[in-house]
Amino acid sequence: MQDLYYYINQLYSFIKQQNKRMEGLESAMKDLQNEIEALKNRPSINVERLEYKFDQLKVETLEGTLNIGLNPSDIDKIEDFAVDQQTSATNSHTSMSQLPEGLREKVDESSNEYIEQELPALIVDTEDQLQVKLDPQYHTMIIEDIKRQLPQRISYYINTLSGQYNRSSEESSLDEIIFSRIKADIQQAVYTFIAQLPNELKGKNNDGT
């Protein structure tokens, strides 16, 4: 008799535990369903449509242009035109053989190091400054677009600044001057690109507005 009572008591405890577990699973399922519904109701991002909008965003500088979101062929046309115009004016002053040794390599190294180590933080800081939060895909797009344009941009500044550079009178080396221009262009391009994005693509800031 005692064994039967013990068995019934154990069975009751087991059923009670299973009921609690079932309640927990049901609650988890409801939470999961709510999250799924929230994701369904969230506006979707059409990448192809956005890339068309990106094509319209261009940053103008006194020396030329740095673009985020343009197709490679468009970038080549813009940069080739700018370089051709400036090269014709500077070739009479300085030939490539007169450039400081290792100039291109130094600028390449400094610029790529800046993109890899500092550009991601610059994007986040710009988001904070403008009180927006972009989808991570935009971070990747910005970085890749700037990387793609970097060789043309360096060539542009080598052509435009080498004829104006006086090694004996300048305190900074030519590679430092070019890198400072590259860095300023990147900072301006990132700020302008994020600021010009349509409001519906900027997300919400920390206070939910």
C-alpha positions as MATLAB code, in Angstrom:
seq = 'MQDLYYYINQLYSFIKQQNKRMEGLESAMKDLQNEIEALKNRPSINVERLEYKFDQLKVETLEGTLNIGLNPSDIDKIEDFAVDQQTSATNSHTSMSQLPEGLREKVDESSNEYIEQELPALIVDTEDQLQVKLDPQYHTMIIEDIKRQLPQRISYYINTLSGQYNRSSEESSLDEIIFSRIKADIQQAVYTFIAQLPNELKGKNNDGT';
ca = [
       0.000    0.000    0.000;
       2.825    2.340    0.870;
       4.490    1.523   -2.451;
       1.314    2.425   -4.306;
       1.027    5.708   -2.410;
       4.670    6.500   -3.145;
       4.177    5.701   -6.832;
       1.088    7.912   -7.089;
       2.915   10.753   -5.332;
       5.873   10.451   -7.704;
       3.550   10.352  -10.698;
       1.783   13.481   -9.469;
       5.109   15.298   -9.047;
       6.196   14.240  -12.523;
       2.953   15.442  -14.106;
       3.227   18.736  -12.227;
       6.774   19.277  -13.519;
       5.695   18.448  -17.048;
       2.845   20.953  -16.815;
       5.274   23.676  -15.735;
       7.575   22.776  -18.575;
       4.699   22.890  -21.046;
       3.661   26.303  -19.750;
       7.219   27.532  -20.196;
       7.363   26.194  -23.746;
       4.023   27.794  -24.585;
       5.266   31.130  -23.252;
       8.470   30.831  -25.280;
       6.458   29.984  -28.387;
       4.285   33.059  -27.900;
       7.356   35.261  -27.532;
       8.853   33.742  -30.676;
       5.627   34.291  -32.605;
       5.542   37.918  -31.470;
       9.120   38.421  -32.673;
       8.288   36.833  -36.026;
       5.273   39.113  -36.432;
       7.391   42.134  -35.542;
       9.947   41.143  -38.185;
       7.194   40.667  -40.756;
       5.821   44.128  -40.038;
       9.240   45.774  -40.214;
       9.769   47.604  -43.547;
      11.931   45.540  -45.854;
      15.066   46.945  -47.483;
      15.250   46.701  -51.246;
      18.978   46.747  -51.988;
      18.567   47.308  -55.734;
      16.323   50.312  -55.151;
      18.703   51.775  -52.597;
      21.697   51.392  -54.878;
      19.869   53.560  -57.405;
      19.500   56.232  -54.728;
      23.181   55.852  -53.817;
      24.077   56.749  -57.388;
      22.701   60.214  -56.755;
      24.990   60.955  -53.796;
      28.243   62.670  -54.658;
      30.617   64.729  -52.531;
      32.143   67.745  -54.242;
      35.539   69.092  -53.161;
      37.719   71.870  -54.521;
      40.099   69.291  -55.998;
      37.577   66.859  -57.469;
      35.070   64.312  -56.251;
      34.887   61.365  -53.884;
      31.745   59.320  -54.353;
      29.987   56.706  -52.253;
      27.580   54.399  -54.041;
      28.608   54.934  -57.656;
      29.216   52.113  -60.078;
      32.908   51.461  -60.884;
      32.454   52.659  -64.480;
      30.995   55.959  -63.272;
      33.868   56.467  -60.846;
      36.433   55.795  -63.568;
      34.846   58.381  -65.858;
      34.845   61.065  -63.165;
      38.367   60.360  -61.927;
      39.850   59.971  -65.420;
      38.392   63.327  -66.435;
      39.747   65.056  -63.319;
      43.191   63.495  -63.646;
      43.419   64.322  -67.349;
      42.563   67.959  -66.664;
      45.105   68.334  -63.883;
      47.844   66.296  -65.556;
      47.928   68.628  -68.553;
      48.556   71.545  -66.192;
      51.228   69.882  -64.057;
      53.252   67.828  -66.533;
      55.263   70.886  -67.496;
      56.381   71.325  -63.880;
      57.095   67.850  -62.573;
      57.692   64.479  -64.197;
      57.053   61.184  -62.434;
      60.800   60.596  -62.204;
      61.098   63.691  -59.994;
      58.653   62.449  -57.375;
      60.017   61.416  -53.958;
      61.088   57.785  -53.879;
      58.414   55.413  -52.570;
      55.750   58.139  -52.580;
      52.970   55.943  -53.933;
      53.760   53.088  -51.549;
      53.768   55.373  -48.513;
      50.422   56.944  -49.392;
      48.923   53.526  -50.168;
      50.049   52.159  -46.825;
      48.840   55.142  -44.780;
      45.479   55.319  -46.549;
      44.737   51.600  -46.342;
      45.744   51.545  -42.689;
      43.348   54.427  -42.024;
      40.498   52.645  -43.801;
      41.068   49.372  -41.956;
      41.709   50.766  -38.483;
      39.849   54.070  -38.227;
      37.102   54.213  -40.862;
      34.697   51.812  -39.057;
      34.873   53.974  -35.923;
      34.460   57.126  -38.038;
      31.204   55.754  -39.469;
      29.865   54.992  -35.984;
      30.937   58.424  -34.696;
      29.189   60.071  -37.649;
      26.022   58.098  -36.894;
      26.168   59.321  -33.295;
      26.753   62.887  -34.442;
      23.747   62.749  -36.780;
      21.703   60.690  -34.285;
      20.993   57.871  -36.721;
      21.641   54.134  -36.797;
      22.322   52.505  -40.156;
      22.000   48.855  -41.034;
      25.449   47.156  -40.952;
      25.217   46.601  -44.727;
      25.704   50.342  -45.212;
      28.922   50.259  -43.164;
      30.270   47.547  -45.450;
      29.134   49.387  -48.576;
      30.796   52.636  -47.502;
      34.103   50.924  -46.703;
      34.144   48.900  -49.932;
      33.252   51.913  -52.083;
      36.054   53.979  -50.579;
      38.530   51.113  -50.976;
      37.569   50.799  -54.633;
      38.152   54.490  -55.276;
      41.383   54.778  -53.307;
      43.867   54.023  -56.150;
      42.297   56.619  -58.456;
      42.136   59.136  -55.642;
      45.813   58.717  -54.777;
      46.788   59.089  -58.447;
      44.670   62.213  -58.619;
      46.487   63.906  -55.739;
      49.921   62.790  -56.897;
      49.226   64.496  -60.224;
      47.663   67.640  -58.781;
      49.985   68.264  -55.830;
      53.374   67.115  -57.056;
      53.827   70.195  -59.228;
      53.005   72.501  -56.312;
      55.282   70.775  -53.817;
      58.591   72.357  -52.890;
      60.659   69.814  -51.007;
      63.012   72.391  -49.548;
      60.328   74.740  -48.208;
      57.566   72.350  -47.103;
      57.578   71.212  -43.477;
      55.547   68.084  -44.269;
      56.564   65.447  -46.780;
      54.490   65.072  -49.933;
      53.103   61.697  -48.850;
      51.847   63.269  -45.590;
      50.180   66.097  -47.502;
      48.462   63.696  -49.894;
      47.356   61.415  -47.065;
      45.854   64.356  -45.174;
      43.814   65.229  -48.274;
      42.688   61.610  -48.671;
      41.651   61.430  -45.028;
      39.738   64.719  -45.222;
      37.926   63.519  -48.351;
      36.918   60.273  -46.637;
      35.612   62.090  -43.569;
      33.600   64.540  -45.664;
      32.236   61.789  -47.921;
      31.062   59.650  -44.993;
      29.364   62.580  -43.274;
      27.632   63.816  -46.423;
      26.520   60.337  -47.479;
      24.906   59.535  -44.128;
      23.375   63.009  -43.814;
      21.800   62.779  -47.281;
      20.236   59.332  -46.837;
      16.413   59.371  -46.837;
      14.986   59.511  -43.313;
      13.304   56.123  -43.618;
      16.716   54.497  -44.106;
      18.404   56.127  -41.133;
      16.780   54.029  -38.413;
      16.181   55.419  -34.946;
      18.476   57.008  -32.435;
      18.847   55.896  -28.867;
      15.863   57.861  -27.550;
      13.561   56.121  -30.053;
      12.779   59.175  -32.188;
];
